[in-house]
Amino acid sequence: MKAKIIRILEDINRVAITVDGWTTENGCGLLGVTVHWIDARWTYRELVLAVRELYEMHDAESMAEILAKVLEEYGLDTKLCAITTDNASSNKRMMAILGRRVCGRSTGFSVRRHVPCVTHIVNIVVQAALKSFSIPTTTPIVEEESDVGRTANMYDSGSDMEEGEEDISLQRRNSSIEEIVTKPRLPSLDCPTRWSSTHDMLEEATAKRDVMDAGAAFFTTGGSQTKISRDEWELLKEFALLLGPFAYTTDHVIRSKESVIGDVLLLVRALVRHMDDVTKRITESTLFTCKRLP
């Protein structure tokens, strides 16, 4: 396979590289290297070249050494035009070291051809935005309803159940509890380094509101209260709406095979307008009106 890839890349004049490092569950550091190019038919192509072990995680010297070897193995050290990484400071040092090794051999390449990952930048913006909301510790929740099987629409409308709905509600409650007990499944949780994970967590939670309410009631013990209040559900939905455009932008960029810098600029401008609108609505008290925020 390696020999086949080398033959494919022989006729390519210019390539771009993406590099990413991560840690496995057993603590091993890994560095992944992917090559990108446009073929003779103007079709976007990419191939994973290597996943190599890092003995010193995020060590700039080690990463530069591995990347230089991979480029030489595939004959790309003279064809390099740009490298994309995330925005870790170690990557900037890696680029400086690599630049000294490749300088003069790859026409047009320099450390200025280090292109930051736009989706990583979007994630940094999201994390900063979330930190700007200092959400206080949850206060004790006053029980709203004895029946935890009401649908999200019923909660939103605030209407009471019609005659004859009690049996349906009880069935929904029992099926929700059965789903939790007999078909356990870990919910999506947010992680600062997993892009769009906070949005995905909130979106899934609000879609499964009945199940979560039923589970909270079922597992409540010793007088502890774990049920999410109506105001908190509204707050979660508003946060999901706030994060939606960021999730869409990230998904569009990473899935599209035809993205160009013009797309990125338009998406970034749209996100700026979105945040301006959010800031204005918060100032005018038309967003996050159920005051769980200071």
HELIX and SHEET records of a PDB file:
HELIX    1   1 LYS A    2  GLU A   10  1                                   9    
HELIX    2   2 ALA A   60  GLU A   73  1                                  14    
HELIX    3   3 SER A   89  VAL A  102  1                                  14    
HELIX    4   4 VAL A  111  ARG A  113  5                                   3    
HELIX    5   5 VAL A  118  SER A  132  1                                  15    
HELIX    6   6 ALA A  152  SER A  157  1                                   6    
HELIX    7   7 GLU A  165  THR A  182  1                                  18    
HELIX    8   8 SER A  197  ALA A  207  1                                  11    
HELIX    9   9 ARG A  209  PHE A  218  1                                  10    
HELIX   10  10 ARG A  230  ARG A  255  1                                  26    
HELIX   11  11 ILE A  261  THR A  283  1                                  23    
SHEET    1   A 5 TYR A  44  LEU A  54  0                                        
SHEET    2   A 5 GLY A  29  ILE A  38 -1                                        
SHEET    3   A 5 VAL A  15  THR A  23 -1                                        
SHEET    4   A 5 LEU A  80  THR A  85  1                                        
SHEET    5   A 5 HIS A 114  PRO A 116  1                                        
END                                                                             
